[in-house]
Amino acid sequence: MPRRASEETRRARESVIAERGHVIQQYRQGASMAQIHRAYGHPGEHWLARQFDEWQEPRGTAIGRGPVTRKGDQ
């Protein structure tokens, strides 16, 4: 699989940061870190995990698995 362009990764990360509250809400409602990673354009799974740490959001607290939506897709 080809590497993503740094511009694509940057935009994906900016989307996660801009929608921080929604991302955390999705996770607390049961979305997995991998589902969030895919829904937000692949910002990087390790980067996403570090963001949760930076936001002081406990990881491993997701309960069930449901669909993940971006804030504007609701």
C-alpha positions in Angstrom: 0.0 0.0 0.0 1.5 3.4 -1.0 2.4 5.9 1.8 0.0 8.7 2.3 1.0 12.2 1.2 2.0 14.3 4.2 -0.7 16.9 3.2 -3.4 14.2 3.4 -2.2 13.1 6.9 -2.0 16.8 8.0 -5.6 17.4 6.9 -6.8 14.2 8.6 -5.1 15.3 11.9 -6.5 18.8 11.7 -10.0 17.3 11.3 -9.6 15.2 14.4 -8.3 18.2 16.4 -11.1 20.4 15.1 -13.7 17.8 16.1 -12.1 16.8 19.4 -15.3 16.8 21.4 -17.1 14.7 18.8 -14.2 12.3 18.5 -14.2 11.8 22.3 -18.0 11.4 22.4 -17.8 8.7 19.6 -15.2 6.8 21.6 -17.1 7.0 24.8 -20.1 5.7 23.0 -18.3 2.6 21.9 -16.4 3.4 18.7 -13.0 1.8 18.5 -9.8 3.8 18.0 -9.5 2.0 14.6 -13.0 3.0 13.5 -12.3 6.6 14.4 -9.0 6.4 12.5 -10.7 5.2 9.4 -13.6 7.7 9.7 -11.3 10.7 9.9 -9.1 9.8 6.9 -6.3 7.8 8.5 -4.5 10.4 10.7 -2.3 7.7 12.1 -3.4 5.2 14.8 -0.4 5.9 17.0 -0.9 9.6 16.6 -4.6 9.3 17.5 -3.7 7.3 20.6 -1.2 10.0 21.6 -3.9 12.7 21.1 -6.2 10.8 23.5 -3.3 10.8 26.0 -2.7 14.5 25.5 -6.4 15.2 26.0 -6.2 13.1 29.1 -9.0 10.8 27.8 -8.6 7.3 29.2 -8.0 4.7 26.5 -9.6 1.3 26.6 -12.9 2.6 27.8 -14.9 2.0 24.7 -17.8 -0.3 25.6 -19.5 -1.5 22.4 -19.0 -1.1 18.7 -21.2 1.1 16.6 -21.0 3.2 13.5 -18.7 6.2 13.5 -19.8 9.4 11.9 -17.9 12.7 11.4 -19.6 15.7 13.0 -20.9 17.0 9.7 -22.2 13.6 8.5 -25.0 13.4 11.1 
